[in-house]
Amino acid sequence: MFGENGLYPILTLLLASLVIMGSPGPSTISATAMGAAYGFRRSLGYVSGLIVGTVAVLLAVAAGVVAVLLSVPHGALVLTVVSAVYILYLAFRIATAPPLARSDDQVAAPAFSGGFLLAVANPKAYVAIAAVFAGVNVFQDRRLLDTTVKIALLTGMIVAIHIVWLLVGASLSRFLQHPTVSRAVNISLAVLLVVATVFAVVG
């Protein structure tokens, strides 16, 4: 079905997506921070927003919408400013999140809409997804099939990458019952989120 070397482009695409899209950035770091600050279950809504938003970026890249958007005067600047403002707010929420405990179940974690907003305003997402999407062709002479397969494979990678980062954060939550430790870890993750965003913007 894939030809003589058909599996090679698929493996290349998956590896490229893992390295480029799975590396630390605003979306992945925020998934980890949410898992650590609020636990796996209460972070699922937010991370689902990240996933859906990132898939929306993928579809926009595939359809060429991103190229049009970024060609609009100040389009990239608006995206960057929206992303920066929301990430600063998110970092504050993470840094000030209370220690995980049963009594804190009433504390509302950022919701689906917050994750979606960060994903669609994340400057790294557009660059990373565009690089992976344009960099590998699975089917050289069948554009529609090539696009469809790449969307399906990259959607699967987006889901897997965000769930793994969430699990990493949630695995830290068991150590965060002590208020001092919890505050130190949450502040560190909040700072890391801001730093990752700065690198994504200036890089």
Contacts in CASP RR format, 6 or more apart in sequence:
PFRMAT RR
TARGET T0000
AUTHOR 0000-0000-0000
METHOD contacts of the structure
MODEL  1
MFGENGLYPILTLLLASLVIMGSPGPSTISATAMGAAYGFRRSLGYVSGL
IVGTVAVLLAVAAGVVAVLLSVPHGALVLTVVSAVYILYLAFRIATAPPL
ARSDDQVAAPAFSGGFLLAVANPKAYVAIAAVFAGVNVFQDRRLLDTTVK
IALLTGMIVAIHIVWLLVGASLSRFLQHPTVSRAVNISLAVLLVVATVFA
VVG
2 9 0 8 1.000
2 10 0 8 1.000
2 138 0 8 1.000
2 139 0 8 1.000
6 138 0 8 1.000
9 136 0 8 1.000
9 137 0 8 1.000
9 138 0 8 1.000
10 138 0 8 1.000
10 149 0 8 1.000
10 153 0 8 1.000
12 136 0 8 1.000
13 132 0 8 1.000
13 136 0 8 1.000
13 138 0 8 1.000
13 150 0 8 1.000
13 153 0 8 1.000
13 154 0 8 1.000
14 153 0 8 1.000
14 157 0 8 1.000
16 131 0 8 1.000
16 132 0 8 1.000
16 135 0 8 1.000
16 136 0 8 1.000
17 132 0 8 1.000
17 153 0 8 1.000
17 154 0 8 1.000
17 157 0 8 1.000
17 161 0 8 1.000
18 157 0 8 1.000
18 161 0 8 1.000
20 128 0 8 1.000
20 131 0 8 1.000
20 132 0 8 1.000
21 128 0 8 1.000
21 129 0 8 1.000
21 132 0 8 1.000
21 154 0 8 1.000
21 157 0 8 1.000
21 158 0 8 1.000
21 161 0 8 1.000
22 28 0 8 1.000
22 161 0 8 1.000
22 165 0 8 1.000
24 192 0 8 1.000
24 196 0 8 1.000
25 122 0 8 1.000
25 124 0 8 1.000
25 196 0 8 1.000
25 197 0 8 1.000
25 199 0 8 1.000
25 200 0 8 1.000
26 83 0 8 1.000
26 87 0 8 1.000
26 118 0 8 1.000
26 122 0 8 1.000
26 123 0 8 1.000
26 124 0 8 1.000
26 193 0 8 1.000
26 196 0 8 1.000
26 197 0 8 1.000
26 200 0 8 1.000
27 50 0 8 1.000
27 54 0 8 1.000
27 118 0 8 1.000
27 119 0 8 1.000
27 122 0 8 1.000
27 124 0 8 1.000
27 125 0 8 1.000
27 162 0 8 1.000
28 161 0 8 1.000
28 162 0 8 1.000
28 165 0 8 1.000
29 165 0 8 1.000
29 189 0 8 1.000
29 192 0 8 1.000
29 193 0 8 1.000
29 196 0 8 1.000
30 46 0 8 1.000
30 50 0 8 1.000
30 87 0 8 1.000
30 90 0 8 1.000
30 94 0 8 1.000
30 115 0 8 1.000
30 118 0 8 1.000
30 193 0 8 1.000
31 43 0 8 1.000
31 46 0 8 1.000
31 47 0 8 1.000
31 50 0 8 1.000
31 162 0 8 1.000
31 165 0 8 1.000
31 166 0 8 1.000
31 169 0 8 1.000
32 165 0 8 1.000
32 166 0 8 1.000
32 168 0 8 1.000
32 169 0 8 1.000
32 189 0 8 1.000
33 94 0 8 1.000
33 169 0 8 1.000
33 186 0 8 1.000
33 189 0 8 1.000
33 190 0 8 1.000
33 192 0 8 1.000
33 193 0 8 1.000
34 43 0 8 1.000
34 46 0 8 1.000
34 47 0 8 1.000
34 94 0 8 1.000
34 109 0 8 1.000
34 110 0 8 1.000
34 166 0 8 1.000
34 169 0 8 1.000
35 43 0 8 1.000
35 166 0 8 1.000
35 169 0 8 1.000
35 170 0 8 1.000
35 172 0 8 1.000
35 173 0 8 1.000
36 169 0 8 1.000
36 170 0 8 1.000
36 172 0 8 1.000
36 173 0 8 1.000
36 176 0 8 1.000
36 185 0 8 1.000
36 186 0 8 1.000
36 189 0 8 1.000
37 43 0 8 1.000
37 93 0 8 1.000
37 94 0 8 1.000
37 97 0 8 1.000
37 100 0 8 1.000
37 109 0 8 1.000
37 173 0 8 1.000
37 176 0 8 1.000
37 186 0 8 1.000
37 189 0 8 1.000
38 97 0 8 1.000
38 100 0 8 1.000
38 107 0 8 1.000
38 109 0 8 1.000
39 100 0 8 1.000
39 109 0 8 1.000
39 169 0 8 1.000
39 170 0 8 1.000
39 173 0 8 1.000
40 166 0 8 1.000
40 167 0 8 1.000
40 170 0 8 1.000
40 173 0 8 1.000
42 105 0 8 1.000
42 109 0 8 1.000
43 109 0 8 1.000
43 166 0 8 1.000
43 170 0 8 1.000
44 166 0 8 1.000
45 109 0 8 1.000
45 111 0 8 1.000
45 112 0 8 1.000
46 109 0 8 1.000
46 110 0 8 1.000
46 111 0 8 1.000
46 112 0 8 1.000
46 114 0 8 1.000
46 115 0 8 1.000
47 115 0 8 1.000
47 162 0 8 1.000
47 163 0 8 1.000
47 166 0 8 1.000
48 112 0 8 1.000
49 112 0 8 1.000
49 113 0 8 1.000
49 114 0 8 1.000
49 115 0 8 1.000
49 116 0 8 1.000
49 119 0 8 1.000
50 115 0 8 1.000
50 116 0 8 1.000
50 118 0 8 1.000
50 119 0 8 1.000
50 162 0 8 1.000
51 119 0 8 1.000
51 158 0 8 1.000
51 159 0 8 1.000
51 162 0 8 1.000
52 112 0 8 1.000
52 116 0 8 1.000
52 119 0 8 1.000
53 115 0 8 1.000
53 116 0 8 1.000
53 119 0 8 1.000
53 120 0 8 1.000
54 119 0 8 1.000
54 122 0 8 1.000
54 125 0 8 1.000
54 129 0 8 1.000
54 158 0 8 1.000
54 162 0 8 1.000
55 155 0 8 1.000
55 158 0 8 1.000
56 116 0 8 1.000
56 119 0 8 1.000
56 120 0 8 1.000
57 66 0 8 1.000
57 119 0 8 1.000
57 120 0 8 1.000
57 122 0 8 1.000
57 125 0 8 1.000
57 126 0 8 1.000
57 129 0 8 1.000
58 129 0 8 1.000
58 133 0 8 1.000
58 151 0 8 1.000
58 154 0 8 1.000
58 155 0 8 1.000
58 158 0 8 1.000
59 151 0 8 1.000
60 66 0 8 1.000
60 69 0 8 1.000
61 126 0 8 1.000
61 129 0 8 1.000
61 130 0 8 1.000
61 133 0 8 1.000
62 133 0 8 1.000
62 147 0 8 1.000
62 150 0 8 1.000
62 151 0 8 1.000
66 126 0 8 1.000
66 130 0 8 1.000
69 75 0 8 1.000
69 79 0 8 1.000
70 76 0 8 1.000
70 126 0 8 1.000
76 123 0 8 1.000
79 121 0 8 1.000
79 123 0 8 1.000
79 126 0 8 1.000
80 123 0 8 1.000
80 201 0 8 1.000
82 117 0 8 1.000
82 121 0 8 1.000
83 118 0 8 1.000
83 121 0 8 1.000
83 122 0 8 1.000
83 123 0 8 1.000
83 197 0 8 1.000
83 201 0 8 1.000
84 197 0 8 1.000
84 201 0 8 1.000
86 114 0 8 1.000
86 117 0 8 1.000
86 118 0 8 1.000
86 121 0 8 1.000
87 118 0 8 1.000
87 193 0 8 1.000
87 194 0 8 1.000
87 197 0 8 1.000
88 194 0 8 1.000
90 110 0 8 1.000
90 114 0 8 1.000
90 118 0 8 1.000
90 193 0 8 1.000
91 190 0 8 1.000
91 191 0 8 1.000
91 193 0 8 1.000
91 194 0 8 1.000
92 190 0 8 1.000
93 110 0 8 1.000
94 186 0 8 1.000
94 189 0 8 1.000
94 190 0 8 1.000
94 193 0 8 1.000
95 186 0 8 1.000
95 187 0 8 1.000
95 190 0 8 1.000
95 191 0 8 1.000
96 186 0 8 1.000
97 107 0 8 1.000
97 182 0 8 1.000
97 186 0 8 1.000
98 104 0 8 1.000
98 107 0 8 1.000
98 182 0 8 1.000
99 176 0 8 1.000
99 177 0 8 1.000
99 178 0 8 1.000
99 179 0 8 1.000
99 182 0 8 1.000
99 183 0 8 1.000
100 173 0 8 1.000
100 176 0 8 1.000
100 177 0 8 1.000
100 182 0 8 1.000
101 177 0 8 1.000
119 125 0 8 1.000
122 200 0 8 1.000
123 200 0 8 1.000
123 201 0 8 1.000
124 200 0 8 1.000
127 200 0 8 1.000
129 154 0 8 1.000
132 154 0 8 1.000
133 150 0 8 1.000
133 154 0 8 1.000
136 150 0 8 1.000
137 146 0 8 1.000
138 146 0 8 1.000
138 149 0 8 1.000
138 150 0 8 1.000
138 153 0 8 1.000
139 145 0 8 1.000
139 146 0 8 1.000
139 149 0 8 1.000
140 146 0 8 1.000
172 185 0 8 1.000
175 181 0 8 1.000
175 185 0 8 1.000
176 182 0 8 1.000
176 185 0 8 1.000
176 186 0 8 1.000
END
